[in-house]
Amino acid sequence: MTILDGKKVSNEIQEEIALEVQKMKNNGEKVPHLAAIIVGNDGASLTYVNSKVRACKRVGFESSEYRMSSNTSELKLLAKIEELNKNDDIDGFIVQLPLPPQINTQKVLLAVDADKDVDGFHPTNFGKMSLDMSSFIPATPFGILELLERYDIPTKGKHTVVIGRSYIVGRPMSILMGRQGFPGNSTVTLTHEFTKNITQITSQADIIIIAVGIPHFLKAEMVKDDAVIIDVGITRVPDDSKPRGYRISGDVDFENVSKKASYITPVPGGVGPMTIAMLLKNTLLAKETHRAKQLQKD
Ligand code: GUN
């Protein structure tokens, strides 16, 4: 059994990006600039945005964070998005999800300029992704593809079972694994809360990608020998023995499933760090697109 070390791979990618940034600086070019909008005080969201901003600093990007109160109106958020769309200094930005209930998330995602949509959530990017066209790919699925690629895990003709159909992970993952090329060319089954006999399906899977947010949902008896297991779950479980009062739990019963798996991601240290690295990679791509557009204008 091999552990897919997302932390190590993420660090390697960040070093590669830092080198690119150094080259830009040496050429007298502006460095990539990522901005993040966060609405409200959700603890997990604040932590994620914080790690994204810190990662920007590590690789030499510029970053900006816009914090808005939890009672921000939809109109005010849309105005902030328009401001960032127009701001020529910002190459890409994200609106951290989830948003408070008074805000329509779909309207917000549509408002982001597709060329600055480094989360890859805008329908233009999502559509291009589905049509095998080049686009921003959502960071977590992009990170999973990168892990499969860097560990050279075969996907062609394999049965990939995705558990969970969220717009951020499950849905794009199910599309990406069936696309042409590598990683891809898989036969994909997308399962969700209404799927019947899930064990019958998962026990036939060569690759399982799970993102449901239910600690230890995937048990050893649901998995066949030598399956590849990708765990996207990161749930905070109360734990008084930890300094923060909680521990992070994945969606996989790692202790038992790892005994049967050929490859498996740990939690923490698996998919999580990859998400950050790929957001930086998308920002680097956004900067290149932005620069090409500016050169055309001049
Ligand atoms: N919330 C959980 N994951 C993500 C993500 O990848 N991007 C954004 N914007 N919000 C999230």
py3Dmol code that shows the C-alpha trace and the ligand (Angstrom):
import py3Dmol

protein = """\
ATOM      1  CA  MET A   1       0.000   0.000   0.000  1.00  0.00           C
ATOM      2  CA  THR A   2       1.313   3.425  -0.963  1.00  0.00           C
ATOM      3  CA  ILE A   3       0.279   6.627   0.815  1.00  0.00           C
ATOM      4  CA  LEU A   4      -0.438   9.458  -1.635  1.00  0.00           C
ATOM      5  CA  ASP A   5       1.520  12.215   0.054  1.00  0.00           C
ATOM      6  CA  GLY A   6      -0.392  15.356  -0.907  1.00  0.00           C
ATOM      7  CA  LYS A   7       1.664  17.512   1.386  1.00  0.00           C
ATOM      8  CA  LYS A   8       4.925  16.534  -0.320  1.00  0.00           C
ATOM      9  CA  VAL A   9       3.517  16.907  -3.851  1.00  0.00           C
ATOM     10  CA  SER A  10       1.876  20.218  -2.926  1.00  0.00           C
ATOM     11  CA  ASN A  11       5.231  21.529  -1.680  1.00  0.00           C
ATOM     12  CA  GLU A  12       6.906  20.416  -4.914  1.00  0.00           C
ATOM     13  CA  ILE A  13       4.279  22.251  -6.998  1.00  0.00           C
ATOM     14  CA  GLN A  14       4.619  25.363  -4.851  1.00  0.00           C
ATOM     15  CA  GLU A  15       8.387  25.287  -5.357  1.00  0.00           C
ATOM     16  CA  GLU A  16       7.825  25.031  -9.135  1.00  0.00           C
ATOM     17  CA  ILE A  17       5.443  28.011  -8.984  1.00  0.00           C
ATOM     18  CA  ALA A  18       7.878  30.022  -6.839  1.00  0.00           C
ATOM     19  CA  LEU A  19      10.524  29.498  -9.548  1.00  0.00           C
ATOM     20  CA  GLU A  20       8.105  30.814 -12.195  1.00  0.00           C
ATOM     21  CA  VAL A  21       7.410  33.873 -10.041  1.00  0.00           C
ATOM     22  CA  GLN A  22      11.141  34.463  -9.643  1.00  0.00           C
ATOM     23  CA  LYS A  23      11.504  34.378 -13.460  1.00  0.00           C
ATOM     24  CA  MET A  24       8.710  36.960 -13.795  1.00  0.00           C
ATOM     25  CA  LYS A  25      10.412  39.212 -11.274  1.00  0.00           C
ATOM     26  CA  ASN A  26      13.738  38.849 -13.090  1.00  0.00           C
ATOM     27  CA  ASN A  27      11.975  39.887 -16.318  1.00  0.00           C
ATOM     28  CA  GLY A  28      10.523  42.944 -14.588  1.00  0.00           C
ATOM     29  CA  GLU A  29       6.981  41.535 -14.911  1.00  0.00           C
ATOM     30  CA  LYS A  30       4.212  42.004 -12.381  1.00  0.00           C
ATOM     31  CA  VAL A  31       3.690  38.932 -10.150  1.00  0.00           C
ATOM     32  CA  PRO A  32       0.300  37.115 -10.062  1.00  0.00           C
ATOM     33  CA  HIS A  33      -2.270  38.620  -7.699  1.00  0.00           C
ATOM     34  CA  LEU A  34      -4.999  36.472  -6.088  1.00  0.00           C
ATOM     35  CA  ALA A  35      -7.865  38.019  -4.144  1.00  0.00           C
ATOM     36  CA  ALA A  36     -10.397  36.291  -1.882  1.00  0.00           C
ATOM     37  CA  ILE A  37     -13.796  37.487  -0.730  1.00  0.00           C
ATOM     38  CA  ILE A  38     -15.144  35.968   2.445  1.00  0.00           C
ATOM     39  CA  VAL A  39     -18.619  36.717   3.772  1.00  0.00           C
ATOM     40  CA  GLY A  40     -19.331  35.934   7.446  1.00  0.00           C
ATOM     41  CA  ASN A  41     -17.281  34.326  10.227  1.00  0.00           C
ATOM     42  CA  ASP A  42     -17.477  30.579   9.566  1.00  0.00           C
ATOM     43  CA  GLY A  43     -14.406  29.149  11.360  1.00  0.00           C
ATOM     44  CA  ALA A  44     -13.499  26.596   8.698  1.00  0.00           C
ATOM     45  CA  SER A  45     -13.902  29.123   5.847  1.00  0.00           C
ATOM     46  CA  LEU A  46     -11.700  31.654   7.658  1.00  0.00           C
ATOM     47  CA  THR A  47      -9.037  28.967   8.140  1.00  0.00           C
ATOM     48  CA  TYR A  48      -9.143  27.988   4.452  1.00  0.00           C
ATOM     49  CA  VAL A  49      -8.882  31.579   3.217  1.00  0.00           C
ATOM     50  CA  ASN A  50      -6.054  32.175   5.647  1.00  0.00           C
ATOM     51  CA  SER A  51      -4.111  29.190   4.250  1.00  0.00           C
ATOM     52  CA  LYS A  52      -4.715  30.407   0.696  1.00  0.00           C
ATOM     53  CA  VAL A  53      -3.361  33.876   1.532  1.00  0.00           C
ATOM     54  CA  ARG A  54      -0.333  32.388   3.332  1.00  0.00           C
ATOM     55  CA  ALA A  55       0.383  30.126   0.340  1.00  0.00           C
ATOM     56  CA  CYS A  56       0.354  33.199  -1.942  1.00  0.00           C
ATOM     57  CA  LYS A  57       3.007  34.834   0.221  1.00  0.00           C
ATOM     58  CA  ARG A  58       5.118  31.637   0.187  1.00  0.00           C
ATOM     59  CA  VAL A  59       5.342  31.505  -3.612  1.00  0.00           C
ATOM     60  CA  GLY A  60       5.747  35.266  -4.050  1.00  0.00           C
ATOM     61  CA  PHE A  61       2.231  36.144  -5.286  1.00  0.00           C
ATOM     62  CA  GLU A  62       0.439  39.273  -4.223  1.00  0.00           C
ATOM     63  CA  SER A  63      -2.800  38.611  -2.345  1.00  0.00           C
ATOM     64  CA  SER A  64      -5.766  40.569  -1.012  1.00  0.00           C
ATOM     65  CA  GLU A  65      -8.500  39.502   1.335  1.00  0.00           C
ATOM     66  CA  TYR A  66     -11.911  41.187   1.456  1.00  0.00           C
ATOM     67  CA  ARG A  67     -13.912  40.356   4.575  1.00  0.00           C
ATOM     68  CA  MET A  68     -17.609  41.190   4.560  1.00  0.00           C
ATOM     69  CA  SER A  69     -20.020  40.813   7.474  1.00  0.00           C
ATOM     70  CA  SER A  70     -22.460  37.890   7.650  1.00  0.00           C
ATOM     71  CA  ASN A  71     -25.444  40.212   7.003  1.00  0.00           C
ATOM     72  CA  THR A  72     -23.958  41.586   3.747  1.00  0.00           C
ATOM     73  CA  SER A  73     -26.657  41.992   1.091  1.00  0.00           C
ATOM     74  CA  GLU A  74     -26.461  40.214  -2.246  1.00  0.00           C
ATOM     75  CA  LEU A  75     -26.302  43.590  -3.983  1.00  0.00           C
ATOM     76  CA  LYS A  76     -23.289  44.669  -1.943  1.00  0.00           C
ATOM     77  CA  LEU A  77     -21.458  41.415  -2.665  1.00  0.00           C
ATOM     78  CA  LEU A  78     -22.245  41.699  -6.388  1.00  0.00           C
ATOM     79  CA  ALA A  79     -20.855  45.258  -6.352  1.00  0.00           C
ATOM     80  CA  LYS A  80     -17.616  44.015  -4.740  1.00  0.00           C
ATOM     81  CA  ILE A  81     -17.328  41.283  -7.390  1.00  0.00           C
ATOM     82  CA  GLU A  82     -17.796  43.856 -10.165  1.00  0.00           C
ATOM     83  CA  GLU A  83     -15.070  45.971  -8.562  1.00  0.00           C
ATOM     84  CA  LEU A  84     -12.643  43.025  -8.603  1.00  0.00           C
ATOM     85  CA  ASN A  85     -13.667  42.104 -12.174  1.00  0.00           C
ATOM     86  CA  LYS A  86     -12.637  45.594 -13.255  1.00  0.00           C
ATOM     87  CA  ASN A  87      -9.518  45.882 -11.102  1.00  0.00           C
ATOM     88  CA  ASP A  88      -6.641  45.431 -13.559  1.00  0.00           C
ATOM     89  CA  ASP A  89      -4.181  44.686 -10.784  1.00  0.00           C
ATOM     90  CA  ILE A  90      -6.025  41.479  -9.753  1.00  0.00           C
ATOM     91  CA  ASP A  91      -5.480  38.440 -11.996  1.00  0.00           C
ATOM     92  CA  GLY A  92      -7.873  36.039 -10.281  1.00  0.00           C
ATOM     93  CA  PHE A  93     -10.199  35.862  -7.302  1.00  0.00           C
ATOM     94  CA  ILE A  94     -12.431  33.517  -5.378  1.00  0.00           C
ATOM     95  CA  VAL A  95     -15.612  33.953  -3.377  1.00  0.00           C
ATOM     96  CA  GLN A  96     -15.298  31.526  -0.486  1.00  0.00           C
ATOM     97  CA  LEU A  97     -18.302  29.187  -0.139  1.00  0.00           C
ATOM     98  CA  PRO A  98     -20.689  28.589   1.553  1.00  0.00           C
ATOM     99  CA  LEU A  99     -22.401  31.994   1.474  1.00  0.00           C
ATOM    100  CA  PRO A 100     -25.026  33.172   4.002  1.00  0.00           C
ATOM    101  CA  PRO A 101     -28.656  32.286   3.166  1.00  0.00           C
ATOM    102  CA  GLN A 102     -29.704  35.813   2.029  1.00  0.00           C
ATOM    103  CA  ILE A 103     -27.290  35.494  -0.920  1.00  0.00           C
ATOM    104  CA  ASN A 104     -28.048  33.485  -4.060  1.00  0.00           C
ATOM    105  CA  THR A 105     -24.837  31.523  -4.710  1.00  0.00           C
ATOM    106  CA  GLN A 106     -25.653  30.857  -8.362  1.00  0.00           C
ATOM    107  CA  LYS A 107     -26.046  34.584  -9.063  1.00  0.00           C
ATOM    108  CA  VAL A 108     -22.695  35.198  -7.383  1.00  0.00           C
ATOM    109  CA  LEU A 109     -20.867  32.524  -9.382  1.00  0.00           C
ATOM    110  CA  LEU A 110     -22.320  33.944 -12.614  1.00  0.00           C
ATOM    111  CA  ALA A 111     -21.104  37.444 -11.719  1.00  0.00           C
ATOM    112  CA  VAL A 112     -17.400  36.502 -11.580  1.00  0.00           C
ATOM    113  CA  ASP A 113     -15.491  37.285 -14.796  1.00  0.00           C
ATOM    114  CA  ALA A 114     -14.802  33.810 -16.272  1.00  0.00           C
ATOM    115  CA  ASP A 115     -11.184  34.832 -17.031  1.00  0.00           C
ATOM    116  CA  LYS A 116     -10.608  35.611 -13.336  1.00  0.00           C
ATOM    117  CA  ASP A 117     -12.579  32.608 -12.045  1.00  0.00           C
ATOM    118  CA  VAL A 118      -9.654  30.642 -10.583  1.00  0.00           C
ATOM    119  CA  ASP A 119     -12.118  28.388  -8.711  1.00  0.00           C
ATOM    120  CA  GLY A 120     -13.487  27.211 -12.075  1.00  0.00           C
ATOM    121  CA  PHE A 121     -17.081  27.500 -10.851  1.00  0.00           C
ATOM    122  CA  HIS A 122     -18.420  29.823 -13.589  1.00  0.00           C
ATOM    123  CA  PRO A 123     -20.654  27.960 -16.105  1.00  0.00           C
ATOM    124  CA  THR A 124     -18.309  29.025 -18.935  1.00  0.00           C
ATOM    125  CA  ASN A 125     -15.404  27.234 -17.275  1.00  0.00           C
ATOM    126  CA  PHE A 126     -17.538  24.303 -16.133  1.00  0.00           C
ATOM    127  CA  GLY A 127     -18.921  23.928 -19.666  1.00  0.00           C
ATOM    128  CA  LYS A 128     -15.486  24.104 -21.271  1.00  0.00           C
ATOM    129  CA  MET A 129     -14.231  21.501 -18.795  1.00  0.00           C
ATOM    130  CA  SER A 130     -17.092  19.191 -19.800  1.00  0.00           C
ATOM    131  CA  LEU A 131     -16.207  19.628 -23.492  1.00  0.00           C
ATOM    132  CA  ASP A 132     -12.499  18.740 -23.044  1.00  0.00           C
ATOM    133  CA  MET A 133     -11.601  22.384 -23.740  1.00  0.00           C
ATOM    134  CA  SER A 134      -8.903  24.178 -21.802  1.00  0.00           C
ATOM    135  CA  SER A 135     -10.354  26.073 -18.810  1.00  0.00           C
ATOM    136  CA  PHE A 136      -9.891  26.636 -15.116  1.00  0.00           C
ATOM    137  CA  ILE A 137     -10.531  23.323 -13.347  1.00  0.00           C
ATOM    138  CA  PRO A 138     -11.856  23.540  -9.758  1.00  0.00           C
ATOM    139  CA  ALA A 139      -8.867  23.301  -7.428  1.00  0.00           C
ATOM    140  CA  THR A 140      -9.749  20.158  -5.475  1.00  0.00           C
ATOM    141  CA  PRO A 141     -10.556  17.988  -8.524  1.00  0.00           C
ATOM    142  CA  PHE A 142      -7.489  19.472 -10.286  1.00  0.00           C
ATOM    143  CA  GLY A 143      -5.394  18.452  -7.248  1.00  0.00           C
ATOM    144  CA  ILE A 144      -6.734  14.891  -7.384  1.00  0.00           C
ATOM    145  CA  LEU A 145      -5.859  14.653 -11.104  1.00  0.00           C
ATOM    146  CA  GLU A 146      -2.363  15.929 -10.331  1.00  0.00           C
ATOM    147  CA  LEU A 147      -1.877  13.314  -7.573  1.00  0.00           C
ATOM    148  CA  LEU A 148      -3.015  10.501  -9.901  1.00  0.00           C
ATOM    149  CA  GLU A 149      -0.661  11.816 -12.590  1.00  0.00           C
ATOM    150  CA  ARG A 150       2.410  12.316 -10.402  1.00  0.00           C
ATOM    151  CA  TYR A 151       2.018   8.832  -8.857  1.00  0.00           C
ATOM    152  CA  ASP A 152       1.393   7.429 -12.368  1.00  0.00           C
ATOM    153  CA  ILE A 153      -1.796   5.628 -11.322  1.00  0.00           C
ATOM    154  CA  PRO A 154      -3.513   4.038 -14.344  1.00  0.00           C
ATOM    155  CA  THR A 155      -7.071   5.335 -14.977  1.00  0.00           C
ATOM    156  CA  LYS A 156      -7.785   4.178 -18.567  1.00  0.00           C
ATOM    157  CA  GLY A 157     -10.601   1.627 -18.667  1.00  0.00           C
ATOM    158  CA  LYS A 158     -10.790   1.569 -14.858  1.00  0.00           C
ATOM    159  CA  HIS A 159     -14.080   1.825 -12.998  1.00  0.00           C
ATOM    160  CA  THR A 160     -14.053   5.051 -10.994  1.00  0.00           C
ATOM    161  CA  VAL A 161     -16.802   5.495  -8.411  1.00  0.00           C
ATOM    162  CA  VAL A 162     -17.347   9.047  -7.169  1.00  0.00           C
ATOM    163  CA  ILE A 163     -19.325   9.370  -3.938  1.00  0.00           C
ATOM    164  CA  GLY A 164     -21.007  12.762  -3.509  1.00  0.00           C
ATOM    165  CA  ARG A 165     -22.190  15.130  -6.258  1.00  0.00           C
ATOM    166  CA  SER A 166     -21.255  18.580  -4.904  1.00  0.00           C
ATOM    167  CA  TYR A 167     -20.512  21.279  -7.461  1.00  0.00           C
ATOM    168  CA  ILE A 168     -17.076  21.783  -5.892  1.00  0.00           C
ATOM    169  CA  VAL A 169     -15.823  18.180  -5.937  1.00  0.00           C
ATOM    170  CA  GLY A 170     -18.065  15.232  -6.887  1.00  0.00           C
ATOM    171  CA  ARG A 171     -19.750  16.621  -9.999  1.00  0.00           C
ATOM    172  CA  PRO A 172     -16.589  17.981 -11.678  1.00  0.00           C
ATOM    173  CA  MET A 173     -14.615  14.883 -10.632  1.00  0.00           C
ATOM    174  CA  SER A 174     -17.156  12.604 -12.319  1.00  0.00           C
ATOM    175  CA  ILE A 175     -16.751  14.611 -15.550  1.00  0.00           C
ATOM    176  CA  LEU A 176     -12.954  14.785 -15.401  1.00  0.00           C
ATOM    177  CA  MET A 177     -12.384  11.073 -14.839  1.00  0.00           C
ATOM    178  CA  GLY A 178     -14.426  10.272 -17.959  1.00  0.00           C
ATOM    179  CA  ARG A 179     -12.677  12.844 -20.166  1.00  0.00           C
ATOM    180  CA  GLN A 180     -10.254  11.866 -22.884  1.00  0.00           C
ATOM    181  CA  GLY A 181      -6.604  11.599 -21.897  1.00  0.00           C
ATOM    182  CA  PHE A 182      -4.696  10.892 -18.722  1.00  0.00           C
ATOM    183  CA  PRO A 183      -5.857  11.014 -15.995  1.00  0.00           C
ATOM    184  CA  GLY A 184      -9.234  10.133 -17.500  1.00  0.00           C
ATOM    185  CA  ASN A 185     -10.712   7.526 -19.875  1.00  0.00           C
ATOM    186  CA  SER A 186     -12.337   5.902 -16.854  1.00  0.00           C
ATOM    187  CA  THR A 187     -15.807   4.383 -16.718  1.00  0.00           C
ATOM    188  CA  VAL A 188     -17.459   6.581 -14.116  1.00  0.00           C
ATOM    189  CA  THR A 189     -20.317   5.976 -11.696  1.00  0.00           C
ATOM    190  CA  LEU A 190     -21.525   9.021  -9.752  1.00  0.00           C
ATOM    191  CA  THR A 191     -23.268   8.054  -6.520  1.00  0.00           C
ATOM    192  CA  HIS A 192     -25.108  10.249  -4.015  1.00  0.00           C
ATOM    193  CA  GLU A 193     -27.561  10.216  -1.129  1.00  0.00           C
ATOM    194  CA  PHE A 194     -30.305   8.488  -3.152  1.00  0.00           C
ATOM    195  CA  THR A 195     -28.066   5.741  -4.560  1.00  0.00           C
ATOM    196  CA  LYS A 196     -29.344   2.260  -3.683  1.00  0.00           C
ATOM    197  CA  ASN A 197     -27.011  -0.566  -2.658  1.00  0.00           C
ATOM    198  CA  ILE A 198     -23.935   1.633  -2.598  1.00  0.00           C
ATOM    199  CA  THR A 199     -21.744  -1.212  -1.301  1.00  0.00           C
ATOM    200  CA  GLN A 200     -22.589  -3.245  -4.401  1.00  0.00           C
ATOM    201  CA  ILE A 201     -21.246  -0.362  -6.516  1.00  0.00           C
ATOM    202  CA  THR A 202     -18.199   0.624  -4.440  1.00  0.00           C
ATOM    203  CA  SER A 203     -17.050  -2.981  -4.124  1.00  0.00           C
ATOM    204  CA  GLN A 204     -16.634  -3.085  -7.932  1.00  0.00           C
ATOM    205  CA  ALA A 205     -14.597   0.124  -8.054  1.00  0.00           C
ATOM    206  CA  ASP A 206     -10.945   0.279  -9.094  1.00  0.00           C
ATOM    207  CA  ILE A 207     -10.796   3.913  -7.941  1.00  0.00           C
ATOM    208  CA  ILE A 208     -13.027   5.505  -5.276  1.00  0.00           C
ATOM    209  CA  ILE A 209     -13.187   9.280  -4.827  1.00  0.00           C
ATOM    210  CA  ILE A 210     -15.281  10.228  -1.826  1.00  0.00           C
ATOM    211  CA  ALA A 211     -16.445  13.730  -0.822  1.00  0.00           C
ATOM    212  CA  VAL A 212     -19.487  13.494   1.433  1.00  0.00           C
ATOM    213  CA  GLY A 213     -18.362  15.081   4.709  1.00  0.00           C
ATOM    214  CA  ILE A 214     -19.425  12.068   6.816  1.00  0.00           C
ATOM    215  CA  PRO A 215     -16.521  10.809   8.954  1.00  0.00           C
ATOM    216  CA  HIS A 216     -15.555   7.180   8.225  1.00  0.00           C
ATOM    217  CA  PHE A 217     -18.441   6.649   5.765  1.00  0.00           C
ATOM    218  CA  LEU A 218     -16.317   4.321   3.588  1.00  0.00           C
ATOM    219  CA  LYS A 219     -15.620   1.043   5.422  1.00  0.00           C
ATOM    220  CA  ALA A 220     -13.293  -1.825   4.500  1.00  0.00           C
ATOM    221  CA  GLU A 221     -16.186  -4.127   3.520  1.00  0.00           C
ATOM    222  CA  MET A 222     -17.246  -1.588   0.849  1.00  0.00           C
ATOM    223  CA  VAL A 223     -13.886  -1.752  -0.954  1.00  0.00           C
ATOM    224  CA  LYS A 224     -12.265  -4.420  -3.117  1.00  0.00           C
ATOM    225  CA  ASP A 225      -8.637  -5.462  -2.714  1.00  0.00           C
ATOM    226  CA  ASP A 226      -6.076  -3.126  -4.346  1.00  0.00           C
ATOM    227  CA  ALA A 227      -8.536  -0.267  -4.925  1.00  0.00           C
ATOM    228  CA  VAL A 228      -7.222   3.305  -5.147  1.00  0.00           C
ATOM    229  CA  ILE A 229      -8.856   5.460  -2.453  1.00  0.00           C
ATOM    230  CA  ILE A 230      -9.061   9.266  -2.605  1.00  0.00           C
ATOM    231  CA  ASP A 231     -10.540  10.848   0.536  1.00  0.00           C
ATOM    232  CA  VAL A 232     -11.702  14.448   0.212  1.00  0.00           C
ATOM    233  CA  GLY A 233     -13.487  14.638   3.588  1.00  0.00           C
ATOM    234  CA  ILE A 234     -12.306  17.177   6.161  1.00  0.00           C
ATOM    235  CA  THR A 235     -14.846  17.241   8.995  1.00  0.00           C
ATOM    236  CA  ARG A 236     -14.086  18.850  12.363  1.00  0.00           C
ATOM    237  CA  VAL A 237     -14.933  16.281  15.053  1.00  0.00           C
ATOM    238  CA  PRO A 238     -15.040  17.525  18.695  1.00  0.00           C
ATOM    239  CA  ASP A 239     -12.033  16.092  20.580  1.00  0.00           C
ATOM    240  CA  ASP A 240     -11.063  17.433  24.022  1.00  0.00           C
ATOM    241  CA  SER A 241      -7.640  15.766  23.830  1.00  0.00           C
ATOM    242  CA  LYS A 242      -6.634  18.194  21.036  1.00  0.00           C
ATOM    243  CA  PRO A 243      -5.435  21.749  21.742  1.00  0.00           C
ATOM    244  CA  ARG A 244      -8.051  23.201  19.350  1.00  0.00           C
ATOM    245  CA  GLY A 245     -10.841  21.045  20.826  1.00  0.00           C
ATOM    246  CA  TYR A 246     -11.383  19.169  17.553  1.00  0.00           C
ATOM    247  CA  ARG A 247      -9.656  16.795  15.184  1.00  0.00           C
ATOM    248  CA  ILE A 248      -9.974  16.548  11.420  1.00  0.00           C
ATOM    249  CA  SER A 249     -11.628  13.376  10.152  1.00  0.00           C
ATOM    250  CA  GLY A 250     -11.802  12.054   6.597  1.00  0.00           C
ATOM    251  CA  ASP A 251     -14.693  10.234   4.929  1.00  0.00           C
ATOM    252  CA  VAL A 252     -12.719   6.964   4.948  1.00  0.00           C
ATOM    253  CA  ASP A 253     -12.120   4.516   7.810  1.00  0.00           C
ATOM    254  CA  PHE A 254      -8.404   4.828   7.045  1.00  0.00           C
ATOM    255  CA  GLU A 255      -7.168   2.276   9.573  1.00  0.00           C
ATOM    256  CA  ASN A 256      -9.125  -0.592   8.017  1.00  0.00           C
ATOM    257  CA  VAL A 257      -9.498   0.534   4.394  1.00  0.00           C
ATOM    258  CA  SER A 258      -5.745   1.150   4.045  1.00  0.00           C
ATOM    259  CA  LYS A 259      -5.142  -2.582   4.667  1.00  0.00           C
ATOM    260  CA  LYS A 260      -6.943  -3.388   1.396  1.00  0.00           C
ATOM    261  CA  ALA A 261      -6.023  -0.369  -0.752  1.00  0.00           C
ATOM    262  CA  SER A 262      -3.167  -0.170  -3.283  1.00  0.00           C
ATOM    263  CA  TYR A 263      -2.958   3.649  -2.924  1.00  0.00           C
ATOM    264  CA  ILE A 264      -4.723   5.855  -0.384  1.00  0.00           C
ATOM    265  CA  THR A 265      -4.725   9.539   0.605  1.00  0.00           C
ATOM    266  CA  PRO A 266      -4.393  10.345   4.316  1.00  0.00           C
ATOM    267  CA  VAL A 267      -6.429  13.029   6.122  1.00  0.00           C
ATOM    268  CA  PRO A 268      -4.900  15.446   6.850  1.00  0.00           C
ATOM    269  CA  GLY A 269      -2.013  15.630   4.377  1.00  0.00           C
ATOM    270  CA  GLY A 270      -3.681  14.155   1.288  1.00  0.00           C
ATOM    271  CA  VAL A 271      -6.076  16.072  -0.934  1.00  0.00           C
ATOM    272  CA  GLY A 272      -6.278  19.210   1.274  1.00  0.00           C
ATOM    273  CA  PRO A 273      -2.776  20.575   0.556  1.00  0.00           C
ATOM    274  CA  MET A 274      -3.237  19.810  -3.157  1.00  0.00           C
ATOM    275  CA  THR A 275      -6.240  22.149  -3.334  1.00  0.00           C
ATOM    276  CA  ILE A 276      -4.092  25.088  -2.291  1.00  0.00           C
ATOM    277  CA  ALA A 277      -1.316  24.241  -4.767  1.00  0.00           C
ATOM    278  CA  MET A 278      -3.786  24.006  -7.661  1.00  0.00           C
ATOM    279  CA  LEU A 279      -5.479  27.284  -6.761  1.00  0.00           C
ATOM    280  CA  LEU A 280      -2.033  28.884  -7.067  1.00  0.00           C
ATOM    281  CA  LYS A 281      -1.518  27.098 -10.385  1.00  0.00           C
ATOM    282  CA  ASN A 282      -4.865  28.449 -11.652  1.00  0.00           C
ATOM    283  CA  THR A 283      -3.825  31.936 -10.555  1.00  0.00           C
ATOM    284  CA  LEU A 284      -0.589  31.594 -12.502  1.00  0.00           C
ATOM    285  CA  LEU A 285      -2.655  30.595 -15.577  1.00  0.00           C
ATOM    286  CA  ALA A 286      -5.016  33.546 -14.964  1.00  0.00           C
ATOM    287  CA  LYS A 287      -2.059  35.899 -14.859  1.00  0.00           C
ATOM    288  CA  GLU A 288      -0.800  34.592 -18.209  1.00  0.00           C
ATOM    289  CA  THR A 289      -4.255  34.994 -19.820  1.00  0.00           C
ATOM    290  CA  HIS A 290      -4.618  38.456 -18.313  1.00  0.00           C
ATOM    291  CA  ARG A 291      -1.191  39.504 -19.578  1.00  0.00           C
ATOM    292  CA  ALA A 292      -1.916  38.198 -23.092  1.00  0.00           C
ATOM    293  CA  LYS A 293      -5.195  40.183 -23.133  1.00  0.00           C
ATOM    294  CA  GLN A 294      -3.401  43.339 -22.026  1.00  0.00           C
ATOM    295  CA  LEU A 295      -0.685  42.909 -24.664  1.00  0.00           C
ATOM    296  CA  GLN A 296      -3.443  42.579 -27.303  1.00  0.00           C
ATOM    297  CA  LYS A 297      -5.011  45.840 -26.085  1.00  0.00           C
ATOM    298  CA  ASP A 298      -1.728  47.790 -26.160  1.00  0.00           C
TER     299      ASP A 298
END
"""
ligand_1 = """\
11
GUN
N -15.465 26.084 0.015
C -14.994 24.820 0.104
N -14.121 24.565 -0.893
C -14.046 25.695 -1.624
C -13.300 26.049 -2.785
O -12.541 25.275 -3.363
N -13.490 27.315 -3.235
C -14.348 28.189 -2.634
N -14.482 29.394 -3.159
N -15.045 27.898 -1.570
C -14.891 26.646 -1.059
"""
view = py3Dmol.view(width=600, height=400)
view.addModel(protein, "pdb")
view.setStyle({"model": 0}, {"cartoon": {"style": "trace"}})
view.addModel(ligand_1, "xyz")
view.setStyle({"model": 1}, {"stick": {}})
view.zoomTo()
view.show()
